[in-house]
């Protein structure tokens, strides 16, 4: 359920072009729930992993009790957002004993019969460290795993300096997953800056793109809401983001402001920078309404530019 992508400014062979009219079809698959509540748990993250796990567990429970069918966690919520902590807190998902975070998310998804987009945590695999998001279904089983593709390296003279690539390996594949609350595309933080990824998910029939993220104050104020609204309105789908709260520990100050954006680019629900559980309503009929009234797929000039699936793997 994963593939690579590229944008071509010239015609390409027919067996590699994504035919968006037949692939995405603008007549989306009907999930079990097409109208439901989604919860973004904007958690305060400490240096104590056990405290973070218990806190997340309680927040997910509270969100489920408020009727959320989909619960989302932030980027790097089981450890401080610091390159010094990632390796220390990393887990091997194939080892249940060594992966308490993985086990907790699986158990609570099953207990409350909900879908969980588990934010992201550091993952050890084949002697590499990844920034990884796992999705669990209502049966508690792992449905998808996305490794952050675009690593956040920033060095502003006199300002912030942070290089994720010094310790984190980049993921190699986009991730899209079918759930009972729709087809979901996954990205982590800096992945949102790349519109090609969102375009790919839209072409593959996504209803919703989830981006757990931890933007800092400078990039957050300028870009956080802008990027979300752009990804949503350009692709006529829902975008949900979930951030840690600002009082979390780490190398830099986090922006917060978890948000749910609709297919018109409208802000449906948004938080401040404090710890909270943000509840928003999703209704997929809004996607069909927007696409019917403004059929962007029909307006595209595929004689000039096209989206290409390099792996040629169809869902």
DRENLOPA-686546 format. One line per 8 residues: their letters; for each residue x negated, y, z negated of C-alpha. Coordinates in nm, 4 decimals, always signed. Layout:
N
a	X/Y/Z  ...
***
This chain:
315
xxxxxxxx	+0.0000/+0.0000/+0.0000  -0.2998/+0.2241/+0.0480  -0.4589/+0.3786/+0.3560  -0.7101/+0.6348/+0.4733  -0.6238/+0.9425/+0.6730  -0.7564/+1.2140/+0.9026  -0.6247/+1.5056/+1.1039  -0.6902/+1.5185/+1.4768
xxxxxxxx	-0.6559/+1.8321/+1.6892  -0.6379/+1.6252/+2.0050  -0.4361/+1.3307/+2.1317  -0.5382/+0.9890/+1.9971  -0.4598/+0.6336/+2.0977  -0.1003/+0.5308/+2.0324  -0.1873/+0.2437/+1.8014  -0.3454/+0.4807/+1.5465
xxxxxxxx	-0.0971/+0.7660/+1.5501  +0.1540/+0.7806/+1.2679  +0.4883/+0.8137/+1.4405  +0.6481/+1.0297/+1.1762  +0.9917/+1.0176/+1.3342  +1.0050/+0.6397/+1.3101  +0.7748/+0.5937/+1.0092  +0.9147/+0.8472/+0.7644
xxxxxxxx	+1.2416/+0.8690/+0.9630  +1.3752/+1.1542/+0.7462  +1.6302/+0.8937/+0.6376  +1.4543/+0.7871/+0.3226  +1.4891/+0.4518/+0.1545  +1.7523/+0.4511/-0.1161  +1.5946/+0.3669/-0.4539  +1.7891/+0.2253/-0.7455
xxxxxxxx	+1.8038/+0.5749/-0.8951  +1.8268/+0.8709/-0.6569  +1.9349/+1.1141/-0.9297  +1.7563/+1.0936/-1.2630  +1.5584/+1.2694/-1.5334  +1.1794/+1.2874/-1.5226  +0.9705/+1.3757/-1.8276  +0.6232/+1.5300/-1.8236
xxxxxxxx	+0.4530/+1.4795/-2.1599  +0.2144/+1.7726/-2.2009  -0.0039/+1.6249/-2.4743  -0.2558/+1.7795/-2.7086  -0.5676/+1.5641/-2.6734  -0.8102/+1.5063/-2.9620  -1.1499/+1.3414/-2.9963  -0.9861/+1.0404/-3.1669
xxxxxxxx	-0.8707/+0.7808/-2.9128  -0.6350/+0.6032/-3.1542  -0.4609/+0.9298/-3.2373  -0.4222/+1.0039/-2.8669  -0.2729/+0.6606/-2.7983  -0.0247/+0.6845/-3.0856  +0.0699/+1.0363/-2.9860  +0.1318/+0.9387/-2.6236
xxxxxxxx	+0.3336/+0.6352/-2.7312  +0.5588/+0.8502/-2.9512  +0.6005/+1.1109/-2.6771  +0.6999/+0.8486/-2.4206  +0.9518/+0.7059/-2.6674  +1.1023/+1.0517/-2.7249  +1.1235/+1.1136/-2.3500  +1.3000/+0.7806/-2.2962
xxxxxxxx	+1.5439/+0.8623/-2.5751  +1.6279/+1.1834/-2.3892  +1.7263/+0.9759/-2.0872  +1.4152/+0.9989/-1.8714  +1.3846/+0.7167/-1.6170  +1.0383/+0.8332/-1.5120  +0.7765/+0.9485/-1.7635  +0.4491/+1.1094/-1.6626
xxxxxxxx	+0.1329/+1.1697/-1.8671  -0.1546/+1.4174/-1.8090  -0.4985/+1.3743/-1.6607  -0.7565/+1.2359/-1.9081  -0.5218/+1.2162/-2.2046  -0.6819/+0.9338/-2.4060  -1.0102/+1.1266/-2.4378  -1.1392/+1.4807/-2.4454
xxxxxxxx	-1.1775/+1.6393/-2.1023  -1.5557/+1.6347/-2.1154  -1.8121/+1.4557/-1.9017  -1.9838/+1.3540/-2.2254  -1.6745/+1.1566/-2.3310  -1.5623/+0.9816/-2.0132  -1.7997/+0.6847/-2.0357  -1.7443/+0.6470/-2.4101
xxxxxxxx	-1.3667/+0.6223/-2.3733  -1.3582/+0.4244/-2.0477  -1.1695/+0.0949/-2.0235  -1.1914/-0.2143/-1.8046  -0.8333/-0.2742/-1.6955  -0.9054/-0.6404/-1.6250  -0.9889/-0.6986/-1.9919  -0.6715/-0.6654/-2.2025
xxxxxxxx	-0.8646/-0.6654/-2.5290  -1.0974/-0.3902/-2.4062  -0.8117/-0.1856/-2.2595  -0.5758/-0.0697/-2.5351  -0.4507/+0.2218/-2.3236  -0.3510/-0.0054/-2.0364  -0.1806/-0.2474/-2.2763  +0.0100/+0.0277/-2.4585
xxxxxxxx	+0.1501/+0.1753/-2.1369  +0.2550/-0.1667/-2.0124  +0.4303/-0.2533/-2.3391  +0.6169/+0.0738/-2.3793  +0.7332/+0.0754/-2.0159  +0.8789/-0.2706/-2.0712  +1.0254/-0.1816/-2.4103  +1.2161/+0.1206/-2.2790
xxxxxxxx	+1.2803/-0.0117/-1.9261  +1.1282/+0.2951/-1.7622  +0.8741/+0.3743/-1.4930  +0.5539/+0.5345/-1.6227  +0.3019/+0.7321/-1.4212  +0.0288/+0.6950/-1.6786  -0.1605/+1.0172/-1.6195  -0.5257/+0.9278/-1.5870
xxxxxxxx	-0.7957/+0.7760/-1.8034  -1.1602/+0.6832/-1.7396  -1.1906/+0.3342/-1.5904  -1.4969/+0.1072/-1.5728  -1.5079/-0.1167/-1.2666  -1.8101/-0.2791/-1.0991  -2.0463/-0.0629/-1.3027  -1.8778/+0.2527/-1.1807
xxxxxxxx	-1.6721/+0.5072/-1.3685  -1.3470/+0.6282/-1.2121  -1.0749/+0.8781/-1.3014  -0.7748/+0.6480/-1.2632  -0.3955/+0.6709/-1.2752  -0.1847/+0.3568/-1.3292  +0.1867/+0.3177/-1.2598  +0.3926/+0.0669/-1.4589
xxxxxxxx	+0.7420/-0.0561/-1.3782  +1.0297/-0.1199/-1.6206  +0.9105/-0.4805/-1.6499  +0.5766/-0.3575/-1.7822  +0.3843/-0.4789/-1.4785  +0.1211/-0.2683/-1.3044  +0.2661/-0.1422/-0.9768  -0.0176/+0.0768/-0.8489
xxxxxxxx	-0.3554/+0.2209/-0.9382  -0.4922/+0.5449/-0.7934  -0.8517/+0.6566/-0.8321  -0.9128/+1.0292/-0.7974  -1.0367/+1.0854/-0.4428  -1.1540/+1.4453/-0.4552  -1.3936/+1.5171/-0.7411  -1.3905/+1.8576/-0.9065
xxxxxxxx	-1.7275/+2.0313/-0.8855  -1.7320/+2.4027/-0.9649  -2.0195/+2.6363/-1.0440  -1.9281/+3.0028/-1.0772  -2.2171/+3.2284/-1.1727  -2.1407/+3.3811/-1.5092  -1.8283/+3.1643/-1.5339  -1.7336/+2.7984/-1.5457
xxxxxxxx	-1.9670/+2.5180/-1.4446  -1.8291/+2.1637/-1.4319  -1.9410/+1.8767/-1.2097  -1.7229/+1.5703/-1.2221  -1.9338/+1.3994/-0.9567  -2.2261/+1.3794/-1.1993  -2.0513/+1.0912/-1.3756  -1.7315/+0.9940/-1.1871
xxxxxxxx	-1.7188/+0.7921/-0.8640  -1.4642/+0.8975/-0.6023  -1.1702/+0.6754/-0.5100  -1.1509/+0.5578/-0.1504  -0.7779/+0.5291/-0.0773  -0.4526/+0.7233/-0.1046  -0.1897/+0.5453/-0.3106  +0.1847/+0.5236/-0.2510
xxxxxxxx	+0.4154/+0.2972/-0.4492  +0.7807/+0.1922/-0.4346  +0.9596/+0.2141/-0.7692  +1.3190/+0.2083/-0.8851  +1.3016/+0.5896/-0.8963  +1.1792/+0.6237/-0.5407  +0.8667/+0.6054/-0.3328  +0.5907/+0.7930/-0.5133
xxxxxxxx	+0.2619/+0.9255/-0.3780  -0.0185/+0.9694/-0.6311  -0.2919/+1.2285/-0.6692  -0.5049/+1.3458/-0.9596  -0.5790/+1.7139/-1.0248  -0.8171/+1.8287/-0.7466  -0.6414/+1.5916/-0.5031  -0.3620/+1.8513/-0.4883
xxxxxxxx	-0.5941/+2.0987/-0.3137  -0.5962/+1.8857/+0.0018  -0.2716/+1.9203/+0.2020  -0.3632/+1.6312/+0.4335  -0.3046/+1.3866/+0.1480  +0.0438/+1.5216/+0.0797  +0.1201/+1.5183/+0.4536  +0.0200/+1.1542/+0.4648
xxxxxxxx	+0.2523/+1.0682/+0.1755  +0.5379/+1.2527/+0.3406  +0.4772/+1.0647/+0.6666  +0.4881/+0.7388/+0.4709  +0.8301/+0.8213/+0.3289  +0.7488/+0.9520/-0.0192  +1.0282/+1.1129/-0.2182  +0.7966/+1.2460/-0.4857
xxxxxxxx	+0.4256/+1.3181/-0.5333  +0.2893/+1.3012/-0.8885  -0.0275/+1.4895/-0.9748  -0.1532/+1.4543/-1.3321  -0.4036/+1.7384/-1.3624  -0.6096/+1.9532/-1.5954  -0.6701/+2.2825/-1.4146  -0.8748/+2.5344/-1.6136
xxxxxxxx	-0.7720/+2.8927/-1.6901  -0.9242/+3.0541/-1.3824  -0.8080/+2.8036/-1.1210  -0.4828/+2.7454/-1.3061  -0.3680/+3.1051/-1.3074  -0.4516/+3.1516/-0.9398  -0.3648/+2.8165/-0.7860  -0.1724/+2.5706/-1.0062
xxxxxxxx	+0.1818/+2.6818/-0.9228  +0.0891/+2.7898/-0.5704  -0.0530/+2.4496/-0.4781  +0.2469/+2.2620/-0.6170  +0.5009/+2.4757/-0.4372  +0.3040/+2.4587/-0.1121  +0.2784/+2.0785/-0.1198  +0.6522/+2.0520/-0.1956
xxxxxxxx	+0.7944/+2.3029/+0.0522  +0.5656/+2.2078/+0.3424  +0.6573/+1.8409/+0.3066  +1.0158/+1.8889/+0.1879  +0.9889/+1.6601/-0.1138  +0.9493/+1.6757/-0.4913  +0.6204/+1.7445/-0.6680  +0.5634/+1.6760/-1.0378
xxxxxxxx	+0.2542/+1.7745/-1.2339  +0.1510/+1.6995/-1.5902  -0.1323/+1.8696/-1.7757  -0.2779/+1.8383/-2.1240  -0.1904/+2.1303/-2.3518  -0.4340/+2.4161/-2.3942  -0.5351/+2.3292/-2.7502  -0.6886/+2.0021/-2.6289
xxxxxxxx	-1.0578/+1.9506/-2.6972  -1.3090/+1.9394/-2.4103  -1.5663/+2.1261/-2.2059  -1.3288/+2.3939/-2.0809  -0.9958/+2.5524/-2.1591  -0.6987/+2.3873/-1.9889  -0.4237/+2.5866/-1.8167  -0.1265/+2.3638/-1.9073
xxxxxxxx	+0.2029/+2.4563/-1.7377  +0.3298/+2.1117/-1.6355  +0.5913/+2.1621/-1.3658  +0.8586/+2.0017/-1.1481  +0.9058/+2.1537/-0.8013  +1.1869/+2.0750/-0.5589  +1.1852/+2.0365/-0.1774  +1.2742/+2.4058/-0.1283
xxxxxxxx	+0.9590/+2.4989/-0.3186  +1.1746/+2.6006/-0.6114  +1.0579/+2.5644/-0.9720  +1.3031/+2.3246/-1.1378  +1.1289/+2.3046/-1.4748  +0.8007/+2.4367/-1.6118  +0.6208/+2.4517/-1.9431  +0.3890/+2.7021/-2.1054
xxxxxxxx	+0.0481/+2.6038/-2.2355  +0.1646/+2.4493/-2.5620  +0.2303/+2.0823/-2.6311  +0.5786/+1.9806/-2.5168  +0.7928/+1.7223/-2.3412  +0.9244/+1.8831/-2.0243  +1.2438/+1.7313/-1.8836  +1.3541/+1.7968/-1.5260
xxxxxxxx	+1.6344/+1.6682/-1.3027  +1.5581/+1.5090/-0.9660  +1.8252/+1.4604/-0.6991  +1.6925/+1.3117/-0.3751  +1.9954/+1.4320/-0.1794  +1.8230/+1.7724/-0.1855  +1.5489/+1.6277/+0.0346  +1.7945/+1.5163/+0.2993
xxxxxxxx	+1.9774/+1.8487/+0.2815  +1.6580/+2.0474/+0.3326  +1.5329/+1.8279/+0.6165  +1.8672/+1.8331/+0.7952  +1.8921/+2.2116/+0.7819  +1.5256/+2.2725/+0.8635  +1.3966/+1.9694/+1.0602  +1.0247/+2.0360/+1.0416
xxxxxxxx	+0.9377/+1.6946/+1.1821  +1.1126/+1.7841/+1.5064  +0.9330/+2.1178/+1.5182  +0.5830/+1.9706/+1.4975  +0.3580/+2.0014/+1.8030  +0.2239/+1.6484/+1.8168  +0.1016/+1.7195/+2.1672  -0.1569/+1.9457/+1.9974
xxxxxxxx	-0.2220/+1.7973/+1.6523  -0.1449/+1.4646/+1.4888  -0.1836/+1.2747/+1.1632  -0.3891/+0.9581/+1.2031  -0.3940/+0.6448/+0.9883  -0.7568/+0.5353/+1.0201  -0.7011/+0.2035/+0.8465  -0.4029/+0.1188/+1.0709
xxx	-0.2401/-0.0491/+0.7712  +0.1332/-0.0028/+0.7638  +0.3368/-0.0214/+0.4436
***
